[in-house]
Amino acid sequence: MGQTLGCIQVDQSTVAVKEHFGKFDEVLEPGCHCLPWIVVTVVASIQYRALAGKASDAFYKLSNTKAQIQAYVFDVIRASVPRLDLDSTFEQKNDIAKAVEDELEKAMSAYGFEIVQTLIVDIEPDAQVKRAMNEINAAARLRVAANEKAEAEKILQIKRAEGEAESKYLSGLGIARQRQAIVDGLRDSVLAFSESVPGTTAKDVMDMVLVTQYFDTMKEIGSSSKSSAVFIPHGPGAVKDIASQIREGLLQADSIVH
């Protein structure tokens, strides 16, 4: 909350008593003194009317009704507002209006007037105080925005991680099903070939299928323009070793799937 400074002059051969919200603070010696205070403009609206039974009092007892009411309003506000900080002044606006109304009711009834309603219609802080309040509010909004942004990034990271986990799970499930399909296809091929060619064993058929797939793979590698050079052992013995390795890999995959 911002403050402004007011300068007062204490004349020679005199002293001034400084109070803080009605409590003695210090004695000011002659000279110029700068005192901090918070400047707030309070706008009050007073609705009043003369009592029918006291019309003569209302007409003759006061020469300037508005000035008298204004003096009472100033007195109550000066006694109430300095006890509050700026936020409390806004929050207790109705309480201040009630205090003003009660004081006016007691004072003005003797002069033949009735106070109908008292409203605090506006509380206007000093420009420096208002600027400080705006800075505080802006800083608070920035903190809220930063927290919201951090929370949003946290949610995005969580969702991204969940998506990656789901993607990997589905990928693994697809690979497992692919291997199962390969095993099922090879099994069906072996059974069909064994029934068609008497005297062949399942191992013989499996070796032939694997070698056929091996040469098909070599053909695909050689015909593709994007393939890199692949150096592998090639010959009857090498083909036999490759068939054994492929067979072992498929059997391991089949055991993993089951």
C-alpha positions in Angstrom: 0.0 0.0 0.0 1.5 3.3 -1.1 1.9 6.3 1.1 2.3 10.0 0.5 4.0 12.7 2.6 2.3 15.8 4.1 4.3 18.7 5.4 3.2 20.7 8.5 4.7 23.8 10.0 5.1 24.2 13.8 5.4 27.9 14.7 8.1 29.3 16.9 7.5 29.1 20.7 4.9 26.4 20.1 5.0 22.6 19.9 2.6 20.1 18.2 1.5 16.7 19.5 1.7 13.9 17.0 -0.8 11.1 17.4 -1.0 7.8 15.6 -4.7 6.8 15.1 -5.6 8.7 18.3 -2.7 7.4 20.3 0.2 9.8 21.4 3.3 9.3 19.3 5.6 12.2 19.9 6.0 16.0 20.4 7.0 18.0 17.4 9.3 21.0 17.9 9.0 24.2 15.9 9.9 23.8 12.2 8.8 21.8 9.2 7.8 18.2 9.6 7.0 15.6 7.0 4.4 13.1 8.1 3.3 10.0 6.1 -0.3 9.3 5.6 -2.6 7.4 3.3 -4.7 9.7 1.2 -8.2 8.4 0.5 -11.2 10.4 -0.8 -14.5 9.1 0.5 -17.7 10.2 -1.2 -20.9 10.0 0.9 -24.5 10.6 -0.1 -26.9 11.7 2.6 -30.7 11.7 2.2 -32.5 13.7 4.8 -35.8 15.5 5.4 -37.4 17.8 7.9 -39.8 16.3 10.4 -43.3 17.5 10.1 -43.7 18.1 13.9 -40.4 20.0 14.1 -40.6 22.2 11.0 -39.9 25.4 12.9 -36.7 23.9 14.4 -35.6 22.8 11.0 -36.2 26.3 9.6 -34.9 28.5 12.5 -32.2 26.5 14.4 -29.8 26.0 11.5 -28.8 28.6 9.1 -26.8 26.2 6.8 -28.1 22.6 7.1 -25.8 21.2 4.4 -22.7 22.6 6.0 -23.7 21.3 9.4 -24.4 17.8 8.0 -21.1 17.9 6.0 -19.2 18.7 9.2 -20.7 15.8 11.0 -19.9 13.4 8.1 -16.3 14.6 8.0 -16.0 14.1 11.7 -17.2 10.5 11.6 -15.2 9.6 8.6 -12.0 11.1 10.0 -12.6 9.1 13.2 -13.3 5.8 11.4 -11.2 5.6 8.3 -7.7 6.2 9.8 -8.2 3.1 12.0 -8.5 0.9 8.9 -6.1 -0.1 6.2 -7.1 0.4 2.6 -8.5 -3.1 2.0 -10.5 -3.0 5.2 -11.9 0.5 4.2 -13.4 -1.1 1.1 -14.6 -4.1 3.0 -16.2 -2.1 5.8 -17.8 0.5 3.6 -21.3 -0.3 4.9 -20.1 -0.1 8.5 -18.7 3.3 7.9 -22.0 4.4 6.3 -23.9 3.0 9.4 -21.6 4.9 11.8 -22.2 8.2 9.8 -26.0 7.6 9.8 -26.1 6.9 13.5 -24.1 10.0 14.4 -26.2 12.2 12.1 -29.4 10.8 13.4 -28.5 11.7 17.0 -27.2 15.2 16.1 -29.7 16.3 13.5 -32.9 15.1 15.3 -32.4 18.0 17.7 -32.7 20.4 14.8 -35.9 18.8 13.3 -34.3 16.7 10.7 -34.6 12.9 10.0 -31.8 11.0 8.2 -33.4 8.8 5.7 -30.4 7.0 4.3 -26.6 7.3 4.2 -24.5 5.7 1.5 -20.7 5.6 0.9 -20.9 5.8 -2.9 -17.1 5.8 -3.7 -13.7 5.4 -2.1 -11.0 6.8 -4.2 -7.4 6.2 -3.1 -4.6 8.6 -3.9 -3.0 8.2 -7.3 0.3 6.9 -5.8 -1.7 4.4 -3.6 -3.8 3.3 -6.6 -0.6 2.8 -8.7 0.9 0.6 -5.9 -2.4 -1.4 -5.7 -2.4 -1.9 -9.5 1.2 -3.2 -9.3 0.2 -5.6 -6.5 -2.8 -6.8 -8.4 -0.7 -7.2 -11.6 2.0 -9.2 -9.7 -0.8 -11.5 -8.2 -2.3 -12.1 -11.7 1.2 -12.9 -13.0 1.7 -15.5 -10.2 -1.7 -17.0 -11.0 -0.9 -17.1 -14.7 2.5 -18.8 -14.0 0.9 -21.4 -11.8 -1.8 -22.1 -14.4 0.9 -22.4 -17.1 2.9 -24.8 -15.0 -0.1 -26.9 -14.2 -1.0 -27.0 -17.9 2.5 -28.1 -18.8 2.4 -30.8 -16.1 -0.9 -32.1 -17.5 0.6 -32.2 -21.1 3.7 -34.1 -19.9 1.5 -36.6 -18.1 -0.8 -37.1 -21.1 2.3 -37.3 -23.4 3.8 -40.0 -21.1 0.5 -41.9 -21.0 0.3 -41.7 -24.8 3.8 -43.0 -25.2 3.1 -45.9 -22.8 -0.1 -46.8 -24.7 1.7 -46.6 -28.0 4.5 -48.9 -26.8 2.0 -51.3 -25.4 0.0 -51.4 -28.7 3.3 -51.8 -30.6 4.4 -54.7 -28.5 0.9 -56.3 -28.8 1.1 -55.9 -32.6 4.6 -57.5 -32.7 3.4 -60.4 -30.6 0.4 -61.0 -32.8 2.7 -60.8 -35.9 5.0 -63.5 -34.5 2.0 -65.6 -33.6 0.7 -65.3 -37.2 4.1 -66.3 -38.6 4.3 -69.3 -36.4 0.7 -70.4 -37.3 1.4 -69.9 -41.0 4.6 -72.0 -40.8 2.8 -74.7 -38.9 0.1 -74.9 -41.4 2.6 -75.0 -44.3 4.6 -77.9 -42.7 1.4 -79.9 -42.0 0.1 -79.4 -45.6 3.5 -80.3 -47.2 3.9 -83.4 -45.0 0.5 -84.7 -46.0 1.2 -84.0 -49.7 4.7 -85.5 -49.9 4.9 -88.9 -48.0 8.1 -89.7 -46.2 9.1 -86.1 -45.4 9.5 -85.1 -41.8 8.4 -81.8 -40.2 12.1 -80.8 -39.9 12.7 -81.4 -43.6 9.8 -79.2 -44.5 10.7 -76.5 -42.0 14.3 -76.3 -43.4 13.0 -76.0 -46.9 10.5 -73.3 -46.0 13.2 -71.3 -44.1 15.7 -71.6 -46.9 13.0 -70.4 -49.4 12.3 -67.4 -47.2 15.9 -66.7 -46.9 16.4 -66.5 -50.6 13.2 -64.4 -51.0 14.7 -62.0 -48.4 18.0 -61.8 -50.3 16.1 -61.2 -53.5 14.2 -58.3 -51.9 17.4 -56.8 -50.5 19.0 -57.0 -53.9 16.1 -55.5 -55.8 15.6 -52.5 -53.5 17.3 -49.3 -54.5 17.4 -48.1 -50.9 19.1 -51.2 -49.4 22.6 -50.9 -48.0 25.3 -53.5 -48.6 24.9 -56.6 -46.3 27.9 -58.9 -45.8 26.8 -62.4 -44.5 28.3 -65.9 -44.9 27.0 -67.6 -48.0 27.3 -71.2 -49.0 25.6 -74.6 -48.2 27.1 -74.6 -44.7 26.1 -71.0 -44.0 22.6 -71.6 -45.2 22.3 -74.5 -42.8 23.5 -72.3 -39.9 21.1 -69.5 -40.9 18.2 -72.1 -41.0 19.1 -73.2 -37.5 19.3 -69.7 -36.2 15.9 -68.8 -37.8 14.3 -71.9 -36.4 15.6 -71.2 -32.9 14.4 -67.6 -33.1 10.9 -68.7 -34.2 10.7 -71.3 -31.4 11.7 -68.8 -28.8 9.1 -66.3 -30.1 6.5 -69.0 -30.1 7.3 -69.8 -26.4 7.1 -66.1 -25.5 3.7 -65.7 -27.1 2.3 -68.8 -25.4 
